[in-house]
Amino acid sequence: MTQADHHVKTIESLELTIGANPKLIQRFKIFNNNRNKSFYDVAGAVSDQELEAIVKLATELRDSTLTWLRKTHPELLKT
């Protein structure tokens, strides 16, 4: 597995680990592809609008993860 592949595997594992919605995973994969393009091909290829969208998506993932933790492993959360 290459360095770039570990991001994809982590994203894909979300469906199995926390029961993430496949649509959320697909959106992350699209952003990951865009990140790779901007990192390796063209600097500045990610727009401010895309940045706002990924922050929103990350917030959605955080909220989903916290919901999953509360249901399955509440002992891992600080009270």
Contacts in CASP RR format, 6 or more apart in sequence:
PFRMAT RR
TARGET T0000
AUTHOR 0000-0000-0000
METHOD contacts of the structure
MODEL  1
MTQADHHVKTIESLELTIGANPKLIQRFKIFNNNRNKSFYDVAGAVSDQE
LEAIVKLATELRDSTLTWLRKTHPELLKT
1 9 0 8 1.000
4 36 0 8 1.000
7 32 0 8 1.000
8 29 0 8 1.000
8 32 0 8 1.000
11 25 0 8 1.000
11 28 0 8 1.000
11 29 0 8 1.000
11 32 0 8 1.000
12 25 0 8 1.000
12 29 0 8 1.000
14 20 0 8 1.000
14 24 0 8 1.000
14 25 0 8 1.000
14 28 0 8 1.000
14 61 0 8 1.000
15 21 0 8 1.000
15 22 0 8 1.000
15 25 0 8 1.000
18 64 0 8 1.000
18 65 0 8 1.000
18 68 0 8 1.000
19 64 0 8 1.000
19 68 0 8 1.000
20 61 0 8 1.000
20 64 0 8 1.000
21 64 0 8 1.000
24 57 0 8 1.000
24 60 0 8 1.000
24 61 0 8 1.000
24 64 0 8 1.000
27 57 0 8 1.000
28 57 0 8 1.000
28 61 0 8 1.000
31 50 0 8 1.000
31 53 0 8 1.000
31 54 0 8 1.000
31 57 0 8 1.000
34 45 0 8 1.000
34 46 0 8 1.000
34 50 0 8 1.000
35 46 0 8 1.000
37 45 0 8 1.000
38 44 0 8 1.000
38 45 0 8 1.000
38 46 0 8 1.000
66 77 0 8 1.000
69 76 0 8 1.000
69 77 0 8 1.000
70 77 0 8 1.000
END
